[in-house]
Amino acid sequence: MGSPAADGDPRDGLQARSARGAHNEAQAAPVLVGHSLGGKTVLAYLKQFPGTIERALVLDSLPGGSPDEAAAGLSRSVLKFLEGLPAVLPSRDAFTVAAKEAGFASAVVEWLAMNVRRADAGYVLRLDLGAIRSLLLDFRDTDLWDVV
């Protein structure tokens, strides 16, 4: 039986899989830089390939298993809102109105609206919400303090 990562389990070690994917790119680079989720990916890389990078810079990313509760709460509420939307929306404006009525700040609404695209039947999100949920869970559950 293969490993869960090899078998394509979408929840198994997303940072670790991203780190493996970056390994070939980083062969010539003595420094890796990562921000937020990318920071955890850098730490996962260092854990998986110790001694291959001269320096690593991790910005705005906790190596621990649980991120700041306020940030996590916003991420969860955005995801819950997006998951609750109909599959097809009548317009981008309908999305914007719904997001504002849900209480999101204008900057968040505008950022999210960039992911609403025209489709045959109306407007749809161009986001893989299942993958986003998996990333958030992996970020929360992955503890890389031993690398720091």
Backbone as a chain_set.jsonl record, in Angstrom:
{"seq": "MGSPAADGDPRDGLQARSARGAHNEAQAAPVLVGHSLGGKTVLAYLKQFPGTIERALVLDSLPGGSPDEAAAGLSRSVLKFLEGLPAVLPSRDAFTVAAKEAGFASAVVEWLAMNVRRADAGYVLRLDLGAIRSLLLDFRDTDLWDVV", "coords": {"N": [[0.857, -1.184, 0.0], [0.571, 2.214, -0.833], [1.938, 5.401, 0.309], [-0.103, 7.86, 2.055], [0.255, 10.447, 0.943], [1.333, 9.857, -1.557], [-0.771, 8.48, -2.6], [-2.52, 10.496, -3.064], [-4.093, 11.746, -1.07], [-5.908, 14.493, -0.203], [-5.647, 15.881, 2.193], [-3.328, 15.162, 3.416], [-0.417, 16.274, 4.606], [-0.002, 18.864, 3.208], [1.777, 21.053, 3.211], [4.154, 19.632, 3.255], [4.043, 18.27, 0.806], [4.055, 20.465, -0.929], [6.55, 21.406, -0.317], [8.167, 19.332, -1.297], [7.63, 19.674, -4.008], [8.793, 22.147, -4.424], [11.421, 21.547, -4.086], [13.065, 20.821, -6.336], [13.173, 23.295, -7.655], [14.529, 24.794, -5.778], [17.093, 23.858, -5.676], [19.22, 25.335, -6.743], [19.08, 27.638, -5.309], [20.224, 29.353, -2.523], [18.675, 30.45, -0.513], [15.477, 30.467, 0.956], [12.278, 31.996, 1.003], [9.306, 32.615, 2.703], [5.902, 33.539, 3.126], [3.242, 33.68, 5.423], [1.126, 31.019, 4.76], [3.012, 30.115, 2.975], [5.282, 30.423, 4.515], [5.086, 28.326, 6.343], [5.361, 26.307, 4.527], [8.016, 26.653, 3.77], [9.24, 25.968, 6.211], [8.428, 23.288, 6.355], [9.829, 22.331, 4.165], [12.487, 22.676, 5.054], [12.478, 20.829, 7.12], [12.076, 18.464, 5.72], [14.219, 18.404, 3.941], [16.864, 18.727, 5.305], [19.692, 20.858, 5.796], [20.031, 21.625, 3.152], [19.576, 24.226, 2.413], [20.938, 27.44, 2.764], [19.917, 29.706, 4.13], [16.788, 30.66, 5.567], [13.855, 32.567, 5.403], [11.081, 33.337, 7.229], [8.035, 34.796, 7.181], [5.492, 36.348, 8.994], [4.182, 33.984, 9.882], [3.135, 31.423, 11.903], [4.957, 28.805, 13.355], [3.765, 26.891, 14.859], [1.001, 24.646, 15.664], [-1.448, 25.966, 15.744], [-2.96, 28.769, 14.499], [-3.227, 32.382, 15.01], [-6.166, 33.185, 16.696], [-8.046, 35.178, 15.943], [-7.431, 35.702, 13.239], [-7.792, 33.133, 12.234], [-10.48, 32.833, 12.781], [-11.65, 34.72, 11.042], [-10.895, 33.61, 8.582], [-12.287, 31.167, 8.716], [-14.949, 32.133, 8.828], [-15.188, 33.434, 6.354], [-14.829, 31.25, 4.626], [-17.022, 29.645, 5.386], [-19.108, 31.344, 4.598], [-18.649, 31.433, 1.783], [-19.003, 28.728, 1.141], [-21.692, 28.528, 1.629], [-22.947, 29.86, -0.401], [-25.053, 29.96, -3.355], [-24.457, 27.714, -6.12], [-24.421, 28.964, -8.58], [-24.471, 32.35, -9.349], [-26.487, 35.297, -9.951], [-25.143, 37.618, -10.722], [-22.019, 39.47, -10.494], [-22.338, 41.619, -8.848], [-24.412, 40.706, -7.205], [-23.032, 38.88, -5.665], [-21.271, 40.626, -4.328], [-23.074, 42.229, -2.848], [-24.208, 40.257, -1.175], [-21.931, 39.467, 0.281], [-21.241, 41.837, 1.607], [-23.557, 42.163, 3.139], [-23.203, 40.01, 4.786], [-21.395, 41.007, 6.479], [-18.688, 41.445, 5.943], [-15.675, 43.329, 5.551], [-15.135, 46.02, 3.23], [-12.706, 45.816, 1.792], [-12.131, 43.076, 1.979], [-14.37, 42.037, 0.691], [-14.025, 43.081, -1.917], [-11.623, 41.817, -2.601], [-12.385, 39.113, -2.511], [-14.338, 39.16, -4.511], [-12.862, 39.217, -6.827], [-12.608, 36.626, -7.52], [-14.919, 35.759, -8.659], [-16.417, 34.667, -11.496], [-17.662, 34.93, -14.87], [-19.896, 32.543, -16.175], [-21.513, 30.009, -18.189], [-24.184, 29.79, -17.206], [-24.43, 31.931, -15.48], [-22.816, 33.535, -12.85], [-19.93, 32.28, -11.199], [-17.92, 30.975, -8.491], [-14.416, 30.868, -8.746], [-12.911, 29.256, -7.151], [-11.48, 26.532, -5.384], [-13.092, 25.296, -2.976], [-12.98, 23.07, -1.303], [-10.254, 22.419, -1.376], [-9.231, 24.738, -0.219], [-10.341, 24.541, 2.351], [-8.971, 22.225, 3.19], [-6.318, 23.192, 3.154], [-6.475, 25.147, 5.188], [-7.077, 23.517, 7.408], [-4.785, 21.884, 7.444], [-2.816, 23.803, 7.881], [-3.554, 24.623, 10.437], [-3.204, 22.216, 11.86], [-0.556, 21.411, 11.527], [2.498, 21.229, 13.096], [5.483, 22.772, 13.35], [7.481, 23.56, 15.071], [9.747, 22.225, 15.86], [11.544, 22.607, 13.851], [12.362, 25.2, 13.952]], "CA": [[0.0, 0.0, 0.0], [1.374, 3.429, -0.938], [1.748, 6.385, 1.368], [-1.261, 8.704, 1.784], [0.611, 11.541, 0.043], [1.487, 9.292, -2.897], [-2.094, 8.077, -3.049], [-3.286, 11.687, -3.381], [-4.974, 12.222, -0.006], [-5.782, 15.949, -0.258], [-5.388, 16.465, 3.502], [-2.103, 14.657, 4.005], [0.844, 16.976, 4.482], [0.02, 19.786, 2.071], [3.038, 21.782, 3.24], [5.224, 18.699, 2.891], [3.988, 18.046, -0.641], [4.512, 21.694, -1.571], [7.998, 21.457, -0.118], [8.78, 18.422, -2.277], [7.515, 20.296, -5.32], [9.743, 23.263, -4.495], [12.782, 21.044, -3.917], [13.82, 20.945, -7.584], [13.382, 24.712, -7.916], [15.42, 25.374, -4.774], [18.426, 23.269, -5.729], [20.229, 26.35, -7.032], [18.856, 28.809, -4.46], [20.676, 29.146, -1.149], [17.756, 31.094, 0.417], [14.037, 30.34, 0.715], [11.476, 32.987, 1.704], [7.893, 32.274, 2.676], [4.998, 34.383, 3.904], [1.996, 33.053, 5.845], [1.153, 29.585, 4.45], [4.322, 29.871, 2.348], [6.263, 30.291, 5.591], [5.026, 26.943, 6.838], [5.909, 25.463, 3.465], [9.47, 26.756, 3.911], [9.626, 25.157, 7.37], [8.262, 21.882, 5.973], [10.956, 22.042, 3.279], [13.686, 22.527, 5.892], [12.351, 19.57, 7.86], [12.185, 17.36, 4.778], [15.521, 18.448, 3.266], [17.765, 19.465, 6.195], [21.035, 21.153, 5.329], [20.104, 21.95, 1.721], [19.377, 25.662, 2.239], [21.799, 28.221, 3.655], [19.095, 30.574, 4.962], [15.348, 30.674, 5.316], [13.139, 33.67, 6.022], [9.67, 33.015, 7.391], [7.382, 36.047, 7.532], [4.079, 36.337, 9.366], [3.699, 32.61, 9.895], [3.44, 30.707, 13.136], [5.346, 27.423, 13.096], [2.951, 26.0, 15.67], [-0.154, 24.008, 15.085], [-2.691, 26.725, 15.817], [-2.716, 30.175, 14.202], [-3.934, 33.423, 15.734], [-7.596, 32.868, 16.664], [-8.795, 36.194, 15.197], [-7.212, 35.441, 11.812], [-8.428, 31.851, 11.922], [-11.918, 33.062, 12.8], [-12.021, 35.387, 9.789], [-10.771, 32.62, 7.504], [-13.411, 30.225, 8.841], [-16.215, 32.775, 8.485], [-15.191, 33.637, 4.902], [-15.046, 29.949, 4.002], [-18.418, 29.254, 5.649], [-19.925, 32.18, 3.718], [-18.474, 30.982, 0.399], [-19.62, 27.403, 1.01], [-23.14, 28.681, 1.711], [-23.476, 30.53, -1.59], [-25.522, 29.075, -4.424], [-23.397, 27.368, -7.08], [-24.452, 29.966, -9.647], [-24.987, 33.647, -8.914], [-27.0, 36.05, -11.098], [-24.202, 38.662, -11.136], [-20.938, 39.757, -9.549], [-22.932, 42.532, -7.866], [-25.161, 39.897, -6.234], [-22.024, 38.362, -4.743], [-20.785, 41.744, -3.517], [-24.14, 42.582, -1.909], [-24.305, 39.178, -0.178], [-20.736, 39.507, 1.138], [-21.367, 43.013, 2.483], [-24.625, 41.86, 4.099], [-22.648, 39.047, 5.741], [-20.589, 41.767, 7.434], [-17.265, 41.521, 5.605], [-15.148, 44.646, 5.213], [-15.094, 46.289, 1.791], [-11.462, 45.289, 1.208], [-12.293, 41.619, 1.875], [-15.381, 41.807, -0.341], [-13.401, 43.353, -3.22], [-10.629, 40.771, -2.841], [-13.113, 37.885, -2.828], [-15.067, 39.333, -5.773], [-11.944, 38.928, -7.942], [-12.719, 35.198, -7.807], [-16.231, 35.486, -9.226], [-16.258, 34.785, -12.956], [-18.839, 34.653, -15.699], [-20.017, 31.182, -16.71], [-22.661, 29.886, -19.088], [-25.473, 29.971, -16.537], [-24.401, 33.096, -14.605], [-21.498, 33.794, -12.269], [-19.503, 31.215, -10.283], [-16.618, 31.156, -7.831], [-13.341, 30.095, -9.358], [-12.131, 28.762, -6.022], [-11.699, 25.162, -4.953], [-13.352, 25.466, -1.545], [-12.489, 21.879, -0.608], [-8.8, 22.569, -1.225], [-8.999, 25.807, 0.753], [-10.624, 23.957, 3.674], [-7.849, 21.33, 3.5], [-5.159, 24.031, 3.482], [-6.68, 25.738, 6.514], [-6.946, 22.454, 8.415], [-3.391, 21.479, 7.493], [-2.09, 24.898, 8.521], [-3.879, 24.555, 11.864], [-2.765, 20.965, 12.476], [0.867, 21.144, 11.325], [3.366, 21.87, 14.081], [6.868, 22.708, 12.869], [8.364, 24.221, 16.011], [11.016, 21.498, 15.956], [12.431, 23.077, 12.781], [12.831, 26.554, 14.261]], "C": [[0.893, 1.234, 0.0], [1.116, 4.352, 0.227], [0.537, 7.238, 1.033], [-0.939, 9.831, 0.814], [0.73, 11.029, -1.38], [0.145, 8.894, -3.468], [-3.005, 9.274, -3.299], [-4.28, 12.13, -2.325], [-4.83, 13.746, 0.065], [-5.466, 16.588, 1.078], [-4.01, 16.1, 4.034], [-0.908, 15.518, 3.644], [0.937, 17.921, 3.301], [1.309, 20.593, 2.048], [4.185, 20.879, 2.801], [5.229, 18.441, 1.393], [4.436, 19.282, -1.402], [6.021, 21.818, -1.456], [8.704, 20.541, -1.103], [8.741, 19.022, -3.672], [8.504, 21.433, -5.5], [11.19, 22.79, -4.471], [13.613, 21.196, -5.197], [14.126, 22.395, -7.907], [14.451, 25.292, -6.993], [16.84, 24.834, -4.839], [19.513, 24.328, -5.928], [20.113, 27.554, -6.106], [19.312, 28.54, -3.036], [19.72, 29.712, -0.099], [16.319, 30.799, -0.007], [13.323, 31.389, 1.557], [10.022, 32.564, 1.589], [7.093, 33.176, 3.586], [3.709, 33.613, 4.19], [2.038, 31.547, 5.569], [2.479, 29.212, 3.786], [5.431, 29.737, 3.38], [6.271, 28.893, 6.174], [5.556, 25.974, 5.791], [7.429, 25.491, 3.517], [9.935, 25.896, 5.085], [9.49, 23.668, 7.063], [9.402, 21.448, 5.054], [12.223, 21.782, 4.105], [13.661, 21.224, 6.684], [12.607, 18.376, 6.944], [13.572, 17.264, 4.135], [16.53, 19.227, 4.114], [19.146, 19.665, 5.561], [21.145, 21.541, 3.866], [19.989, 23.44, 1.443], [20.242, 26.396, 3.248], [20.994, 29.072, 4.628], [17.63, 30.425, 4.579], [14.753, 31.86, 6.065], [11.656, 33.313, 6.03], [8.993, 34.264, 7.939], [5.912, 35.825, 7.856], [3.471, 34.942, 9.305], [4.107, 31.953, 11.199], [3.847, 29.275, 12.8], [4.473, 26.421, 13.844], [1.701, 25.518, 14.969], [-1.427, 24.821, 15.107], [-2.414, 28.201, 15.577], [-3.504, 31.103, 15.116], [-5.442, 33.216, 15.582], [-8.407, 33.89, 15.874], [-8.652, 35.956, 13.697], [-7.893, 34.146, 11.403], [-9.944, 32.02, 11.879], [-12.403, 33.736, 11.534], [-11.951, 34.401, 8.632], [-11.939, 31.647, 7.533], [-14.721, 30.871, 8.425], [-16.299, 33.061, 6.986], [-15.496, 32.316, 4.208], [-16.49, 29.483, 4.192], [-19.367, 30.049, 4.746], [-19.856, 31.675, 2.28], [-19.134, 29.629, 0.17], [-21.144, 27.478, 1.022], [-23.768, 29.369, 0.505], [-24.069, 29.517, -2.56], [-24.397, 28.827, -5.425], [-23.299, 28.389, -8.207], [-25.111, 31.227, -9.109], [-25.49, 34.422, -10.13], [-26.02, 37.11, -11.614], [-23.081, 38.776, -10.113], [-21.458, 40.692, -8.462], [-23.727, 41.773, -6.807], [-24.202, 39.3, -5.206], [-21.585, 39.455, -3.779], [-21.812, 42.143, -2.462], [-24.236, 41.531, -0.801], [-23.126, 39.223, 0.793], [-20.793, 40.699, 2.093], [-22.438, 42.786, 3.537], [-24.17, 40.854, 5.14], [-21.691, 39.718, 6.719], [-19.109, 41.856, 7.118], [-16.875, 42.938, 5.198], [-15.039, 44.795, 3.698], [-13.848, 45.713, 1.13], [-11.543, 43.774, 1.019], [-13.275, 41.29, 0.763], [-14.767, 41.999, -1.727], [-12.389, 42.264, -3.58], [-11.319, 39.463, -3.232], [-13.801, 37.979, -4.187], [-14.169, 39.106, -6.989], [-12.035, 37.464, -8.364], [-14.101, 34.786, -8.285], [-16.116, 35.704, -10.729], [-17.548, 34.408, -13.667], [-18.766, 33.222, -16.209], [-21.264, 31.152, -17.589], [-23.979, 30.26, -18.415], [-25.539, 31.223, -15.668], [-22.982, 33.364, -14.149], [-21.181, 32.723, -11.228], [-18.187, 31.61, -9.622], [-15.58, 30.324, -8.565], [-12.375, 29.599, -8.284], [-12.478, 27.31, -5.753], [-11.86, 25.199, -3.435], [-12.903, 24.261, -0.735], [-10.987, 21.956, -0.377], [-8.467, 23.652, -0.209], [-9.255, 25.298, 2.161], [-9.472, 23.05, 4.104], [-6.603, 22.119, 3.882], [-5.289, 24.635, 4.878], [-6.522, 24.702, 7.622], [-5.493, 22.018, 8.561], [-2.546, 22.541, 8.182], [-2.297, 24.849, 10.032], [-3.226, 23.358, 12.546], [-1.259, 20.714, 12.402], [1.703, 21.94, 12.322], [4.809, 21.681, 13.648], [7.835, 23.448, 13.789], [9.723, 23.531, 16.088], [12.009, 21.929, 14.89], [13.07, 24.411, 13.143], [14.014, 26.506, 15.154]], "O": [[1.867, 1.294, 0.751], [0.209, 4.132, 1.029], [0.168, 7.346, -0.136], [-1.756, 10.151, -0.049], [0.278, 11.689, -2.316], [-0.063, 8.959, -4.679], [-4.152, 9.092, -3.706], [-5.236, 12.832, -2.653], [-3.745, 14.244, 0.362], [-5.05, 17.745, 1.106], [-3.567, 16.685, 5.022], [-0.441, 15.495, 2.505], [1.846, 17.804, 2.479], [1.883, 20.802, 0.979], [5.076, 21.305, 2.066], [6.291, 18.395, 0.773], [5.125, 19.167, -2.416], [6.689, 22.277, -2.382], [9.723, 20.917, -1.684], [9.701, 18.899, -4.433], [8.999, 21.66, -6.604], [12.094, 23.557, -4.804], [14.753, 21.656, -5.137], [15.218, 22.704, -8.383], [15.195, 26.188, -7.393], [17.71, 25.316, -4.114], [20.596, 24.229, -5.351], [20.989, 28.418, -6.127], [18.838, 27.596, -2.404], [19.924, 29.484, 1.094], [15.987, 30.873, -1.19], [13.714, 31.645, 2.696], [9.557, 32.198, 0.509], [7.538, 33.537, 4.675], [3.154, 32.97, 3.299], [2.911, 30.861, 6.1], [3.005, 28.122, 4.009], [6.408, 29.023, 3.156], [7.33, 28.338, 6.466], [6.132, 24.94, 6.13], [8.07, 24.457, 3.327], [10.922, 25.171, 4.964], [10.339, 22.873, 7.464], [9.886, 20.321, 5.156], [12.933, 20.801, 3.885], [14.698, 20.594, 6.893], [13.262, 17.408, 7.33], [14.04, 16.169, 3.822], [17.004, 20.28, 3.687], [19.686, 18.783, 4.893], [22.252, 21.768, 3.377], [20.28, 23.876, 0.329], [20.286, 26.04, 4.426], [21.333, 29.159, 5.809], [17.286, 30.11, 3.44], [15.105, 32.123, 7.215], [11.058, 33.029, 4.992], [9.329, 34.736, 9.025], [5.182, 35.195, 7.092], [2.39, 34.744, 8.751], [5.285, 31.932, 11.555], [3.154, 28.601, 12.038], [4.446, 25.239, 13.502], [1.387, 25.92, 13.849], [-2.423, 24.39, 14.525], [-1.708, 28.829, 16.366], [-4.343, 30.657, 15.898], [-5.94, 33.086, 14.463], [-9.365, 33.515, 15.198], [-9.64, 36.002, 12.964], [-8.506, 34.075, 10.338], [-10.615, 31.42, 11.039], [-13.451, 33.373, 11.001], [-12.852, 34.362, 7.793], [-12.518, 31.337, 6.492], [-15.529, 30.241, 7.743], [-17.376, 32.943, 6.402], [-16.329, 32.266, 3.302], [-17.108, 28.98, 3.253], [-20.317, 29.492, 4.195], [-20.888, 31.508, 1.63], [-19.753, 29.404, -0.871], [-21.814, 26.594, 0.487], [-24.992, 29.45, 0.405], [-23.651, 28.359, -2.592], [-23.488, 29.646, -5.556], [-22.213, 28.645, -8.725], [-26.175, 31.173, -8.493], [-24.977, 34.23, -11.233], [-26.05, 37.464, -12.792], [-23.179, 38.246, -9.006], [-21.071, 40.578, -7.299], [-23.718, 42.155, -5.636], [-24.523, 39.224, -4.02], [-21.532, 39.243, -2.567], [-21.456, 42.371, -1.306], [-24.334, 41.876, 0.377], [-23.307, 39.039, 1.997], [-20.43, 40.575, 3.262], [-22.263, 43.166, 4.695], [-24.688, 40.84, 6.256], [-21.226, 39.091, 7.671], [-18.337, 42.309, 7.963], [-17.659, 43.653, 4.575], [-14.871, 43.811, 2.978], [-13.926, 45.178, 0.024], [-11.075, 43.248, 0.009], [-13.043, 40.37, -0.021], [-14.967, 41.169, -2.614], [-12.31, 41.842, -4.734], [-10.894, 38.786, -4.168], [-13.846, 37.0, -4.932], [-14.674, 38.829, -8.077], [-11.585, 37.104, -9.451], [-14.422, 33.598, -8.313], [-15.76, 36.792, -11.181], [-18.393, 33.681, -13.145], [-17.707, 32.751, -16.622], [-21.976, 32.148, -17.713], [-24.797, 30.971, -18.999], [-26.612, 31.55, -15.161], [-22.057, 33.414, -14.96], [-22.056, 32.308, -10.468], [-17.447, 32.458, -10.12], [-15.854, 29.191, -8.958], [-11.165, 29.539, -8.502], [-13.634, 26.905, -5.879], [-10.875, 25.14, -2.699], [-12.485, 24.416, 0.413], [-10.501, 21.599, 0.697], [-7.529, 23.504, 0.574], [-8.479, 25.583, 3.072], [-9.043, 23.1, 5.257], [-5.906, 21.756, 4.829], [-4.334, 24.636, 5.654], [-5.907, 24.977, 8.652], [-5.019, 21.805, 9.676], [-1.663, 22.218, 8.976], [-1.355, 25.009, 10.808], [-2.749, 23.467, 13.675], [-0.741, 19.882, 13.147], [1.621, 23.167, 12.381], [5.301, 20.555, 13.587], [8.886, 23.911, 13.346], [10.735, 24.179, 16.351], [13.201, 21.645, 15.011], [14.176, 24.721, 12.701], [14.551, 27.55, 15.524]]}, "num_chains": 1, "name": "protein.A"}
